Amino acid sequence: MSERSSSRKSGAGARRPPGEARRLLLDAARELFAHRDYRSTTTREIAEAAGVTEYLLFRHFGSKAGLFREALVVPFTTFLDEFAATWRAVVPDETDEEQLSRQFVGQLYDVLVEHQGLLLTLVASDGLGDEDTEATGIGDIRRSLAMLGRISAEGMQLRGKQSSQPDLPALSTVSMIVGMVALRSTFFGNLPPPRETIIDELVQAVLHGFLHRPD
């Protein structure tokens, strides 16, 4: 076998499977954004961490903003969209409040734990310009949270509760879960309680702190 033929065979063997470069970039982005916010993380650093060229990053995602949106924002907004669909299918008299709350709290907690880089950028989002806010998907998150606020208002109405800010129970719930995820190491160091223990505590806070408040 000639040297050229051998080299070509070796190169073919090193070729990545379809979709692997995309997956590597998403994984690298999630890891880097979890330690630094959107503005301080560069496309070159992401590409190097993924072991691919910057060209592939731009080919697959178009921009750093496009990668951020797909890596971190889409999982969050997809979860909220799916919960909204679940809410629309709810029959109040046949629904277990605790089960529904546990589903929402547990799934949102898991999404945020897996995509912690989103929290850093959300905290710093006031410093993003309008163009970056839309390009990164932060605007989508705000629209999804507004939808969740409307669900909160509907839930308050179904229970006959009165409030001048009926969206606040749901948004307060999200804030509580975000805080628990963002500050886990501050609260617990290297020995956090088991996931189920944290979820149980959050669910009880939701049920008895918000839904069953006095008239």
QUIGI-V72408 format. One record per residue. N is the residue number from 0. RES is the residue in one small letter. SS is DSSP state (H for helix, E for strand, C for the rest). OMEGA is omega in radians with two decimals (999 if undefined). Layout:
n	res	ss	omega
N	RES	SS	OMEGA
N	RES	SS	OMEGA
This chain:
n	res	ss	omega
0	m	C	-3.11
1	s	C	3.12
2	e	H	-3.12
3	r	H	3.13
4	s	H	3.13
5	s	H	3.14
6	s	H	-3.13
7	r	H	3.13
8	k	H	3.11
9	s	H	3.13
10	g	H	3.14
11	a	H	-3.12
12	g	H	-3.12
13	a	C	-3.10
14	r	C	-3.12
15	r	C	3.04
16	p	C	3.12
17	p	C	3.08
18	g	C	-3.08
19	e	H	3.13
20	a	H	3.11
21	r	H	-3.14
22	r	H	3.14
23	l	H	3.12
24	l	H	3.12
25	l	H	3.14
26	d	H	-3.13
27	a	H	3.14
28	a	H	-3.14
29	r	H	-3.14
30	e	H	-3.10
31	l	H	-3.14
32	f	H	3.11
33	a	C	-3.12
34	h	C	3.11
35	r	C	-3.08
36	d	C	-3.02
37	y	C	-3.02
38	r	C	-3.05
39	s	C	3.10
40	t	C	-3.06
41	t	C	3.10
42	t	H	3.13
43	r	H	3.12
44	e	H	3.14
45	i	H	-3.13
46	a	H	3.13
47	e	H	3.13
48	a	H	3.14
49	a	H	-3.11
50	g	C	3.12
51	v	C	3.13
52	t	C	3.03
53	e	H	3.12
54	y	H	-3.13
55	l	H	3.09
56	l	H	-3.12
57	f	H	3.12
58	r	H	-3.07
59	h	H	-2.98
60	f	H	3.08
61	g	C	-3.07
62	s	C	3.04
63	k	H	3.14
64	a	H	3.13
65	g	H	3.09
66	l	H	3.11
67	f	H	-3.13
68	r	H	-3.07
69	e	H	-3.08
70	a	H	-2.95
71	l	H	-3.05
72	v	H	-3.07
73	v	H	3.10
74	p	H	-3.13
75	f	H	-3.11
76	t	H	3.09
77	t	H	3.10
78	f	H	-3.12
79	l	H	3.09
80	d	H	3.14
81	e	H	3.09
82	f	H	3.10
83	a	H	3.10
84	a	H	3.08
85	t	H	-3.14
86	w	H	-3.13
87	r	H	-3.13
88	a	C	-3.08
89	v	C	2.97
90	v	C	-2.97
91	p	H	-3.08
92	d	H	-3.10
93	e	H	-3.03
94	t	C	3.06
95	d	C	-3.09
96	e	H	-3.10
97	e	H	3.13
98	q	H	3.13
99	l	H	3.12
100	s	H	-3.14
101	r	H	3.11
102	q	H	-3.12
103	f	H	-3.08
104	v	H	-3.08
105	g	H	-3.11
106	q	H	3.11
107	l	H	3.10
108	y	H	-3.11
109	d	H	3.11
110	v	H	-3.10
111	l	H	3.08
112	v	H	-3.10
113	e	H	-3.06
114	h	C	-3.04
115	q	C	3.12
116	g	H	3.10
117	l	H	-3.08
118	l	H	3.13
119	l	H	-3.10
120	t	H	3.09
121	l	H	3.12
122	v	H	-3.09
123	a	C	-3.00
124	s	H	3.10
125	d	H	-3.14
126	g	H	3.11
127	l	C	3.04
128	g	C	-3.12
129	d	H	-3.11
130	e	H	3.12
131	d	H	3.14
132	t	H	3.12
133	e	H	-3.07
134	a	H	-3.11
135	t	H	-3.11
136	g	C	3.10
137	i	H	3.07
138	g	H	3.09
139	d	H	3.12
140	i	H	3.13
141	r	H	3.11
142	r	H	3.11
143	s	H	3.11
144	l	H	3.06
145	a	H	3.07
146	m	H	3.11
147	l	H	3.07
148	g	H	3.11
149	r	H	3.07
150	i	H	3.10
151	s	H	-3.13
152	a	H	3.11
153	e	H	3.12
154	g	H	3.09
155	m	H	-3.13
156	q	H	3.13
157	l	H	-3.12
158	r	C	3.11
159	g	C	3.14
160	k	C	3.13
161	q	C	3.11
162	s	C	3.08
163	s	C	3.10
164	q	C	-3.03
165	p	C	3.09
166	d	C	-3.02
167	l	H	3.11
168	p	H	-3.13
169	a	H	-3.12
170	l	H	3.06
171	s	H	3.10
172	t	H	3.11
173	v	H	-3.14
174	s	H	3.14
175	m	H	3.14
176	i	H	3.09
177	v	H	3.14
178	g	H	3.14
179	m	H	3.13
180	v	H	-3.05
181	a	H	-3.03
182	l	C	-3.10
183	r	H	-3.10
184	s	H	3.09
185	t	H	-3.12
186	f	H	-2.89
187	f	H	-3.07
188	g	C	-3.12
189	n	C	-3.10
190	l	C	3.12
191	p	C	3.05
192	p	C	3.07
193	p	C	-3.14
194	r	H	-3.06
195	e	H	3.11
196	t	H	3.10
197	i	H	3.13
198	i	H	3.13
199	d	H	-3.11
200	e	H	3.12
201	l	H	-3.14
202	v	H	3.13
203	q	H	3.09
204	a	H	3.11
205	v	H	-3.05
206	l	H	-3.01
207	h	H	3.10
208	g	H	-3.05
209	f	H	-2.97
210	l	H	-3.04
211	h	C	3.12
212	r	C	3.11
213	p	C	3.05
214	d	C	999
